[in-house]
Amino acid sequence: MKRNTFLAALLATIAGGLAPSLTMAQTKLRFAHAGPESSSQHLAALEFAKAVKERSKGALEVQVYPSSQLGNDATVIGAVRGGTIDIMMAGSVNFAGLTPQIGALDLPFLFRSPEHAYKVLDGKVGNQLLAGLKTHNLTGLGWFEVGFRCITTKNRPVRTPDDVRGLKVRTTPNPSHILAFKLLGANPVPMPLGELYQALETGAVDSQEHPIAITHAAKFYEVQKHLTMSRHAYTAMPVVMTRAKFDALSPELQKVLAESAQAAGRFQRELNTRDEAKIIADLRAKGMTVLETYDAAPFRKLVGDETRKAFVDKNGAELLAAVDATN
């Protein structure tokens, strides 16, 4: 009898010691994006995954799939909405078909500075735009960034609007971007990031505009000669999750995901700011000419009012007023 009691107690002790590792249900989340592995958005995604695992004590594990491994942006957004992929991030323009208001963020010359952009995204406007995705089975976790866009060309540097005229420019599918380049006399050609290098290499397009971190990471310097630090538009990058899967988690784990995403977004912003001078120097070393200052006023005059008017005509002026009023 004593021996049986001892064995029972021993087994209970062992089971109790093993209980956490055996009974804790680990949830694995697949996180897809289009950026290359060397991009700041991928480094931020890895930072997010690390924080989620640590803060959830292993209950959540985020597996990151960069470089469009699971499909281009449009495909992955559909997969996240359908629940076959759990988390993704893409430039805000890719969500404008679901919630047109988010397209305001891409308007040329909308933000006065990086600090202005961050205050908008981290405040009431940013929260409102993320909330607008809920009706499409998406929960917004936070904001990463594509960043301030700068134009590159193959045959001539861009100093004035006339230098853009006639160029075949790869743009996002955002109507404001397409309109802006049409107003400048260019031929805008929307296409996924994953197809862009080959298009530049073959001459299907002869110009593109991305933040310099992406230009560098994607090695566009191999097929482009000139970079102008135009900063003509900013592209935000919402990090979104399948709403049904998010809602099924405990409030504690939901908080872990949201706070980890927001912290990783701040990490990426700091990384981009810190690395800008180094990236410019390396692009020059790799043979690009870099124009760091230019007169933005003629560009703004040609595209600023017209693109804002086109947005307001479709979506009203309230959101832009809130952006302008953010200090």
N, C-alpha and C positions, 0 to 999 in steps of 0.2 A: 504493500500500500504506500509506504513511504517512498519506495523507488518510483512508483507511478506518479506520485505527486511531484517528485523532483523533476522527472522527465517532462511533465506537463508544464512546470514552471520554466524549465530551460527552453522548451520550444516556444513558449509565449514570449520569453525575453528575446530570443533570436528573431521571431516574427516581428516583434515590436521594433527591433533595430533595423530590420529590412523594410519595414512598411513604407517609409517615405519613397524609397527608390522603386518599390514594386507597385505601389498603388497610385502614385502621382501620375495623372494622365498628361503626357506630354503632347502638345499640339504643335505640329510643324506647319509653318506658313511659307509659301513660295512667293518671293518678291521679285518681280520682273521689271527690267527697264532697258532702254535702248543705248545708253551710254557705254563707251568702251571702259575696260577695266582700269585704265589709268586716269579716268575722268574724276573730277571732284564729286560728282553725284554718286558714282560707285563707291568712292571712299566714304562718303556720308552714309550710304546704304549699309556698308559694313559696320560703321560706327553704330548705326541704329540697331542692327542685328545683335551686336555685342551687348549693347545696353539692355535690350529686351531680354536676352538670355540671363544676364546678371540680375536684373531687377525682378524678373519673374521666378528666379531661383530654378531655372531650367524648365519651368512649366511651358514656356513658349520658346520655340526655336525657329528663327527666320533664316531661310536659305535664299541667297541672292543670286539671280540669273541676269548678268549684264549682256550688252552687245546684241540685243534683240534675239537672244537664244530661244525664247518662247514665242517669238512673233513680233511684228512691228507694233507701234503704239496703238493703232486702231484695233488690231486683232486682240491685243492684251487687254485693252479697256473692255472689250466685249466679253473676254474670258473672265475678268474680275467681276463684271456685272452678273455673269452667269454662274460664278462660284467655282470655276475650274482652276483659276489662279487666284491667290488670296490677296496680294498686295501689288501695287504697281505705282510708278510715277512717270509722268510725261509733262511736256510743256503745256501750259494752261490752254493754249489754242486747241489742243486735242479734245478738250471737254466743252468747247463752245457750242457744238451741235446738241449737247444735252442741256446746258444752261448758258444761253447766249450772253448773260451778264458778265460771265468770266472773261469774255473777249475784251472787255475794257482794259484789262491789265496789259494787253499787247499793243495798245495804241502808241504810235510814234511820239516820242518826246512827252509822254504822260508824266513821268516822275522827274522831280527836280534833282534828285541825288539818290544814291543807294540807301541812305538813311530814311529818306522819304518813302521809298518802296517798302522797306522793312516795317516801318510804322504802319503803313496801310495794311500789309499782309498779316501782321501780328495783332491787329486791332479789330474793330467792329466790321470793317469792310471785308477783311480776309475771312473772318468767322462766318459772315453772311454768305459769302461765295461758296465756302465749303459746305455749309448747311444746305445750299441749293442742290447739292448732288445726292442728297438722301432719297429723293423720289426716284432716283435711277439705280437704286440698290448699291449705292456707294457711300461709304463713310470717309470723310476727309480727316486724316490724322494730323496733317501739318503741311508746311510749305518748305520744300527745297527750292533751288533756283537753277534755271538755265543761265540767267544773268543778263547783263547789258550786251546787246548785239553789236557787232562790228563787222564791216564789210571787207571781203577780200576779193581780189581780181587776179586774172592771169596776165593780162597784156598791158594794163595801164593803172596807175594809182588813182584813187578817188579823192579829189580835192574840192570839186565844185559839183553842183547838180548835173552839169553838162557831161561830166565824166561817167555818169551812170547811164546816160541815154544810149539805148541800143543794146545794152548788156542783157544776156540771158541769165537771170539771177534766180538761184534756188531760194525759195522762201518757205515759210510755214503756210499751211492752208488758211490761216487767219485772213478774213476779208480785209481787215485794215492794213495788213502787210501787203497783200496783193494790190490794193488800191494805191498805197503809198508808192510802190515801185512803178505802177502804171503812170501816176502823176509825175514821176521823175523821168518818164520816157523809156523805162526798161521793160523787158519782157519777163514777168515773174513766172517761175515754174515751181509749183509746190511738189515736194516729194519727200519720202521718209529719209531720216538720217542715214539709215543703213545702206541706202542706194546712192548716197551723195558722192562718195569718193570716186566710184566708177564713172558717174556722170561727169564729174570734173575732169577726170583722166581722159575720157573719150571726147569731150567737147560738147556733150549734150547740154551742159550749162557751162558758162565761163566765169561765174561769180557765185559767191554764197555769203551769208551773213549769220554768224553765230558768235557767242561770247568767245573770247580768245582761249579760254581753258578748253573748250570743245574743239576749236580749230587746231590747237596744239595736240590734244589727246588723240584726235582722229587723223592726225598726220596730213592735214590738208595743205601744209606747207610744201609737201612733195608735188602738189599739182596746182598751187597758187603762188603767185610771185609777190603781190602787194597786199598790205593790210593797212586800213585806215581805222583808227580808234574812234569810230563815229558814235558809238553808244546811242544809236538812233531809236532804240526801243529796248524794253526790258521784258524778259519772259520768266514768269514764275512757274514753279513746278509743284503742283499738288501731289501729295502722297495719299493714295486712297486704298481702301480695303473693302472687300465684299461686305455689304452692310449686314446681311443675315449672319455671317460668321462672326462679325464683330459683336452684334447684339447677343449672340449666344454665349459670349464670354462673361465672366464675372466682372462686376464694376472695377475691382482691383486690377484685373488684367487689361481691361479697356484703358484704364488710367496709365498703366505701364506703356502701352502702345502709343497713346497720344503724346505723353510727355517725352518718351524716347524719340519720337519723330521730330518733335519741336526742338529738342536739344541737338539732334543730328543736323537739323536745318541750320541752326546757329553755328555749329561746327563747320559746315560747308561754306557758309558766308565768310567766316574768318579765314578759312583755307584759301578761298578765291582771292580775298583781299591781300593776304600775305604773299601769294604766289604770282601776282600780276606782273611785277617788275621782272621776276625771274623768267616768266614765260615770254615776255617781250624780248628779253635779251637772248633767249634760246631760239626764238623764231628768227631773229636777226642772224644769229650764228648759223642757222640752217638755210640762209640765203634770202629770206624775205626782207623787203623794204617795209618799214613800219612808220606810218605818219601818226605821231602821237597827238598833235593838235591840228585842228581844222576849224573853219568857221561854220558852225551849225545853223546860223540864222537863215541863210538862203534855203536850206533843206527844210527847216521848220516852217518857213513861210509857204513853201509849195505844198507840204503834206499835212501840217498840223491841224489847221482848221477844217480841212475837207474830210479827213479821217474821223475827227471827233463828230462832225456833223452827221456823217453816215451812221455812226454808232448811235447817236442821240435819236435820229429819225426812227430807228428800229427799237431802241431799248429805253428811251427816256433819258433825262439829264440828271436824275437823282444820284445815281452811283458816281458819276464823274464829279458831281458837286461835293460828294463826301470825300472822294480822293483828293480833290483840290484843297479841301478844308483841313486835311490832316497835317498836323505840324509835329 
